[in-house]
C-alpha cells in the first residue's frame, strides 16, 4: 500500500506491505465550524463562566492581547485574531488603546514579515504590536512566586493594561497536558527564568527516574507543570481568554472563550473527545509525524508528538518508533548541540538537574525513548551525525526508515499516525 505524507513544504512517498498495515490513525469526531466568524461572535457574547466581552471593557480602557507566535502558525491567528480586535472596537475600545504582545516564549521574536504572517497583511497599522523577548530584562517585571515556588517574571506591558486577554489554540501538549489557556502566560509572555523553573517540574522528583509521569499529554489534574502554569496565570489575572481548536487538516472545530480556567477546561474536554481515536491493538512499528509545515520546523516541534506515538506502540520495549519532521530550522532556538554532545539520557539528566534548559529537556525526552523501543528513528534534514549522538537512528526518507523497521521486525504490524500530535490513541473497548 502506497502513502504520501507531508514533509515540511514537500511530500514523501513510501509503502507498507498490505498484510502488515494495522491501520492509519487520523480524523476527529467533530464537524468543522460552518461559520468561524459567527461562532466567534457567539463565543464572545455567551462566554464560559464570564460576562460577555463587551460588558468587561469600556471606552478608554487599555487592552493587551497576547497572540500566538510564529511557531504556532497552525492556529491561523490571521483568520480570527482581527475579529477579536473588531469585537473590542464595537465595545468602544479604540485601536490606539490596544497593544498586541506576540507571545514568543523562548522562541526567537519573528521579523516584520513573520508578524505579517501571524496577524495578516491587513491588520490595523495603528495598533501597537510588541515582540515579547524572554531574555530582555527591560521588558519584564517581577510579581512574586507561584505557590509552587516559581519566580514569576512577566512582560510589563501586560501589567500596565486595564485588561489582559489571552488567545491561542488547544491541542494535546507533550508535558503540559494541553496547550492554550494559561500557556499564553507561561511560556508565552514570561521571562526565561520563569519558563525554565516551570518546565523543570516536568522532571521526575527522583533523580534517575526520568520525567514526571503526570507531565504528559492529556493530563491536567496532578500535572505539576500545568498546575504551576495555571497558578502563574491566575496571579496575572487575565480578564478573558479566546482559544480555538483546529483539526489535523486545519479546519476550525470550536471556539472557547471566557474564564481563564473554565473556558480552557471545556476546550480541553472537547479536544480529548474530538482527537481520541480507537486503535484495534498496539503496534510493533509506529510511524508518526506532525503533518509537515509549519508543525515540523525544528527538532523540538518534530518530537512534540512522541508521547502519543509511544502510547500506540507495544509496551514490551521491542517495538520500532519512527518520527518524521523536516526540521528546516534545525535543532531549535537554543544551543541544542551541547546537549547532544553529552550523549545518553543518564548524562543529560545529571546536567539538567544542575542546569535546566528547555533545549536540554527536549533532547532528554528524545534520548529516553530508547527505554521504550528497540529502535527509534528520525526522518529529517538534520545532520545524521548529530541525531545519532543520542541513540536515535537518522534517515533522510520515510521509505528507507520503513525498510529498516520491517527488516528489524519482519512480521511487525505497522500503525501510521500522520498527525500524531493531534491524535490520542485509545484501545478499542476502552482498555
QUIFENZI-V446267 format. One record per residue. N is the residue number from 0. PHI is phi in whole degrees, -180 to 180 (none if undefined). PSI is psi as a letter, one per 30 degrees, with the letter a starting at -180 (999 if undefined). NEAR is the number of other C-alpha atoms within 8 Angstrom. Layout:
n->{N | N}
phi->{PHI | PHI}
psi->{PSI | PSI}
near->{NEAR | NEAR}
This chain:
n->{0 | 1 | 2 | 3 | 4 | 5 | 6 | 7 | 8 | 9 | 10 | 11 | 12 | 13 | 14 | 15 | 16 | 17 | 18 | 19 | 20 | 21 | 22 | 23 | 24 | 25 | 26 | 27 | 28 | 29 | 30 | 31 | 32 | 33 | 34 | 35 | 36 | 37 | 38 | 39 | 40 | 41 | 42 | 43 | 44 | 45 | 46 | 47 | 48 | 49 | 50 | 51 | 52 | 53 | 54 | 55 | 56 | 57 | 58 | 59 | 60 | 61 | 62 | 63 | 64 | 65 | 66 | 67 | 68 | 69 | 70 | 71 | 72 | 73 | 74 | 75 | 76 | 77 | 78 | 79 | 80 | 81 | 82 | 83 | 84 | 85 | 86 | 87 | 88 | 89 | 90 | 91 | 92 | 93 | 94 | 95 | 96 | 97 | 98 | 99 | 100 | 101 | 102 | 103 | 104 | 105 | 106 | 107 | 108 | 109 | 110 | 111 | 112 | 113 | 114 | 115 | 116 | 117 | 118 | 119 | 120 | 121 | 122 | 123 | 124 | 125 | 126 | 127 | 128 | 129 | 130 | 131 | 132 | 133 | 134 | 135 | 136 | 137 | 138 | 139 | 140 | 141 | 142 | 143 | 144 | 145 | 146 | 147 | 148 | 149 | 150 | 151 | 152 | 153 | 154 | 155 | 156 | 157 | 158 | 159 | 160 | 161 | 162 | 163 | 164 | 165 | 166 | 167 | 168 | 169 | 170 | 171 | 172 | 173 | 174 | 175 | 176 | 177 | 178 | 179 | 180 | 181 | 182 | 183 | 184 | 185 | 186 | 187 | 188 | 189 | 190 | 191 | 192 | 193 | 194 | 195 | 196 | 197 | 198 | 199 | 200 | 201 | 202 | 203 | 204 | 205 | 206 | 207 | 208 | 209 | 210 | 211 | 212 | 213 | 214 | 215 | 216 | 217 | 218 | 219 | 220 | 221 | 222 | 223 | 224 | 225 | 226 | 227 | 228 | 229 | 230 | 231 | 232 | 233 | 234 | 235 | 236 | 237 | 238 | 239 | 240 | 241 | 242 | 243 | 244 | 245 | 246 | 247 | 248 | 249 | 250 | 251 | 252 | 253 | 254 | 255 | 256 | 257 | 258 | 259 | 260 | 261 | 262 | 263 | 264 | 265 | 266 | 267 | 268 | 269 | 270 | 271 | 272 | 273 | 274 | 275 | 276 | 277 | 278 | 279 | 280 | 281 | 282 | 283 | 284 | 285 | 286 | 287 | 288 | 289 | 290 | 291 | 292 | 293 | 294 | 295 | 296 | 297 | 298 | 299 | 300 | 301 | 302 | 303 | 304 | 305 | 306 | 307 | 308 | 309 | 310 | 311 | 312 | 313 | 314 | 315 | 316 | 317 | 318 | 319 | 320 | 321 | 322 | 323 | 324 | 325 | 326 | 327 | 328 | 329 | 330 | 331 | 332 | 333 | 334 | 335 | 336 | 337 | 338 | 339 | 340 | 341 | 342 | 343 | 344 | 345 | 346 | 347 | 348 | 349 | 350 | 351 | 352 | 353 | 354 | 355 | 356 | 357 | 358 | 359 | 360 | 361 | 362 | 363 | 364 | 365 | 366 | 367 | 368 | 369 | 370 | 371 | 372 | 373 | 374 | 375 | 376 | 377 | 378 | 379 | 380 | 381 | 382 | 383 | 384 | 385 | 386 | 387 | 388 | 389 | 390 | 391 | 392 | 393 | 394 | 395 | 396 | 397 | 398 | 399 | 400 | 401 | 402 | 403 | 404 | 405 | 406 | 407 | 408 | 409 | 410 | 411 | 412 | 413 | 414 | 415 | 416 | 417 | 418 | 419 | 420 | 421 | 422 | 423 | 424 | 425 | 426 | 427 | 428 | 429 | 430}
phi->{none | -98 | -136 | -130 | -117 | -75 | -139 | 62 | -95 | -105 | -132 | -129 | -106 | -159 | -128 | -129 | -54 | -54 | -73 | -102 | -76 | -76 | 160 | -121 | -98 | -166 | 94 | -131 | -90 | -156 | -89 | -60 | -65 | -72 | -147 | -60 | -62 | -66 | -66 | -66 | -59 | -62 | -66 | -74 | -84 | -131 | -74 | -90 | 55 | -158 | -64 | -58 | -56 | -65 | -86 | -93 | -121 | -138 | -55 | 97 | -68 | -96 | -120 | -111 | -111 | -88 | -116 | -57 | -91 | -64 | -78 | -124 | -61 | -61 | -77 | 53 | -57 | -61 | -85 | -128 | -61 | -61 | -69 | -66 | -61 | -64 | -63 | -65 | -58 | -66 | -89 | 101 | -87 | -83 | -57 | -67 | -100 | -110 | -125 | -104 | -104 | -74 | -82 | -78 | 57 | -89 | -72 | -67 | -60 | -70 | -75 | -57 | -64 | -65 | -64 | -62 | -64 | -73 | -95 | 100 | -65 | -99 | -64 | -53 | -78 | -92 | -101 | -71 | -118 | -115 | -88 | -70 | -128 | -64 | -100 | -102 | -59 | -67 | -88 | -109 | -131 | -96 | -122 | 119 | -108 | -71 | -58 | -98 | 93 | -80 | -70 | -103 | -107 | -132 | -60 | -63 | -63 | -66 | -78 | -80 | -82 | -78 | -141 | -114 | -118 | -99 | -131 | 170 | -125 | -106 | -143 | -58 | -119 | -58 | -138 | -100 | 88 | -145 | -81 | 83 | 56 | -66 | -70 | -67 | -90 | -116 | -91 | -40 | -120 | -100 | -79 | -60 | -60 | -66 | -62 | -67 | -64 | -67 | -66 | -66 | -71 | -76 | -79 | -61 | -69 | -107 | -59 | 94 | -103 | 79 | -98 | -67 | -65 | -90 | -91 | -152 | -60 | 81 | -114 | -112 | -65 | 84 | -82 | -65 | -71 | -60 | -62 | -70 | -59 | -65 | -61 | -64 | -63 | -65 | -64 | -77 | 71 | -63 | -79 | -165 | -128 | -134 | -122 | -116 | -126 | -122 | -82 | -60 | -86 | 93 | -82 | -78 | -109 | -166 | -127 | -126 | -131 | 133 | -66 | -49 | -85 | -71 | -65 | -67 | -61 | -66 | -65 | -65 | -63 | -63 | -63 | -58 | -76 | -71 | -96 | -77 | -129 | -71 | -121 | -67 | -167 | -75 | -100 | -80 | -131 | -119 | -110 | -132 | -137 | -96 | 99 | 84 | -61 | -97 | -85 | -126 | -68 | -132 | -56 | -56 | -69 | -60 | -93 | -63 | -97 | -66 | -67 | -65 | -66 | -62 | -64 | -95 | -95 | -56 | -89 | -89 | 80 | -103 | -82 | -123 | -111 | -119 | -99 | -125 | -172 | -61 | 60 | -65 | -99 | 85 | -73 | 143 | -80 | -97 | -80 | -66 | -56 | -59 | -75 | -64 | -65 | -69 | 94 | -77 | -63 | -63 | -66 | -66 | -63 | -58 | -70 | -61 | -71 | -95 | -149 | -69 | -139 | -61 | -58 | -62 | -66 | -61 | -66 | -61 | -62 | -67 | -67 | -72 | -61 | -63 | -75 | -116 | -150 | -68 | -138 | -125 | -121 | -130 | -95 | -158 | -102 | -72 | -61 | -56 | -64 | -67 | -61 | -71 | -62 | -105 | 84 | -98 | -87 | -84 | -143 | -105 | -143 | -65 | -59 | -66 | -64 | -65 | -61 | -65 | -61 | -72 | -65 | -71 | -130 | -57 | -107 | -71 | -79 | -109 | -113 | -104 | -128 | -70 | -135 | -66 | -71 | -113 | -134 | -106 | -71 | -138 | -63 | -56 | 99 | 85 | -74}
psi->{k | k | l | k | l | k | j | b | g | a | l | k | k | l | k | k | k | e | f | f | j | e | l | k | j | l | l | l | h | k | k | k | k | f | j | e | e | e | e | e | e | e | e | e | f | i | l | j | h | l | l | l | e | f | f | f | l | l | k | f | k | k | k | k | k | k | k | k | a | f | g | h | f | f | f | h | e | f | f | f | e | f | e | e | e | e | e | e | e | f | g | g | k | l | e | f | g | k | k | k | j | j | i | f | b | f | l | k | k | l | l | e | e | e | e | e | e | e | f | l | f | g | k | k | f | g | k | k | k | k | j | k | j | f | g | j | f | f | f | l | k | k | g | a | k | l | f | g | g | k | k | j | k | l | k | f | e | e | f | f | l | e | k | k | k | k | l | a | k | k | l | k | k | e | f | g | d | l | a | a | c | f | f | f | e | j | f | d | g | l | l | e | e | e | e | e | e | e | f | f | f | f | l | k | f | k | k | f | g | b | l | k | f | f | i | l | k | g | k | e | k | f | j | f | e | e | e | e | e | e | e | e | e | e | e | f | h | k | f | l | l | j | k | l | k | l | l | e | f | g | k | k | f | l | k | j | l | b | k | e | e | e | e | e | e | e | e | e | e | e | e | e | e | e | f | k | k | k | k | e | l | l | l | e | k | k | j | k | l | g | g | a | k | g | f | h | e | l | e | e | e | e | g | f | g | e | e | e | e | e | f | f | k | k | g | f | g | g | l | k | k | j | k | k | k | e | h | f | g | b | e | a | f | l | i | f | e | e | e | e | f | f | c | l | e | e | e | e | e | e | e | e | f | e | i | k | l | e | e | e | e | e | e | e | e | e | f | f | f | f | f | f | l | e | k | k | l | k | j | a | g | l | j | e | e | e | e | f | f | g | g | k | j | k | l | f | k | e | e | e | e | e | e | e | e | e | e | e | i | f | g | k | k | k | k | k | i | f | i | e | f | g | j | j | k | k | k | k | f | g | 999}
near->{6 | 7 | 8 | 8 | 10 | 11 | 14 | 14 | 7 | 7 | 9 | 10 | 10 | 10 | 9 | 11 | 7 | 6 | 4 | 10 | 10 | 9 | 8 | 8 | 12 | 10 | 9 | 10 | 8 | 6 | 6 | 9 | 10 | 4 | 6 | 9 | 8 | 7 | 11 | 11 | 9 | 9 | 13 | 11 | 9 | 8 | 16 | 11 | 8 | 8 | 9 | 11 | 12 | 11 | 8 | 8 | 12 | 10 | 8 | 8 | 11 | 11 | 13 | 14 | 12 | 15 | 14 | 17 | 11 | 11 | 10 | 10 | 12 | 8 | 12 | 9 | 11 | 10 | 8 | 11 | 10 | 10 | 10 | 8 | 8 | 8 | 10 | 13 | 10 | 8 | 11 | 10 | 16 | 10 | 9 | 8 | 11 | 13 | 13 | 12 | 13 | 14 | 15 | 17 | 15 | 11 | 7 | 7 | 9 | 10 | 6 | 6 | 7 | 9 | 11 | 10 | 11 | 13 | 11 | 10 | 6 | 4 | 8 | 6 | 5 | 6 | 11 | 9 | 8 | 8 | 10 | 13 | 13 | 13 | 6 | 8 | 7 | 4 | 11 | 13 | 8 | 8 | 7 | 7 | 9 | 12 | 7 | 6 | 6 | 11 | 11 | 13 | 13 | 14 | 13 | 9 | 8 | 9 | 7 | 6 | 11 | 7 | 11 | 14 | 13 | 15 | 14 | 13 | 11 | 14 | 12 | 13 | 13 | 13 | 9 | 14 | 15 | 14 | 11 | 13 | 14 | 13 | 10 | 16 | 14 | 15 | 14 | 13 | 18 | 16 | 18 | 10 | 8 | 14 | 13 | 11 | 11 | 13 | 9 | 10 | 10 | 12 | 8 | 11 | 5 | 6 | 7 | 6 | 6 | 10 | 9 | 10 | 6 | 8 | 15 | 13 | 13 | 9 | 12 | 10 | 5 | 7 | 13 | 10 | 13 | 10 | 11 | 13 | 13 | 10 | 10 | 13 | 12 | 9 | 7 | 7 | 7 | 12 | 10 | 13 | 15 | 12 | 15 | 13 | 14 | 12 | 12 | 10 | 5 | 8 | 9 | 11 | 12 | 11 | 12 | 15 | 14 | 18 | 14 | 13 | 9 | 10 | 15 | 14 | 8 | 9 | 14 | 11 | 8 | 8 | 13 | 11 | 8 | 9 | 12 | 13 | 12 | 8 | 12 | 7 | 7 | 9 | 14 | 14 | 14 | 16 | 14 | 16 | 15 | 16 | 13 | 15 | 10 | 10 | 12 | 17 | 16 | 14 | 12 | 10 | 9 | 17 | 10 | 11 | 14 | 12 | 10 | 13 | 14 | 10 | 8 | 14 | 14 | 11 | 8 | 7 | 9 | 11 | 15 | 14 | 15 | 14 | 14 | 14 | 17 | 15 | 15 | 10 | 7 | 10 | 12 | 11 | 8 | 6 | 8 | 12 | 8 | 7 | 12 | 12 | 7 | 8 | 11 | 10 | 10 | 7 | 9 | 13 | 12 | 8 | 9 | 11 | 7 | 6 | 6 | 12 | 9 | 8 | 12 | 12 | 11 | 10 | 12 | 11 | 9 | 9 | 12 | 10 | 9 | 10 | 7 | 12 | 14 | 10 | 11 | 14 | 13 | 13 | 15 | 12 | 9 | 11 | 6 | 9 | 6 | 9 | 14 | 10 | 11 | 12 | 11 | 12 | 11 | 11 | 12 | 8 | 9 | 12 | 9 | 9 | 12 | 12 | 8 | 8 | 10 | 10 | 7 | 6 | 8 | 6 | 6 | 10 | 10 | 14 | 15 | 10 | 14 | 13 | 12 | 15 | 14 | 12 | 14 | 11 | 12 | 11 | 11 | 9 | 4 | 5 | 5}
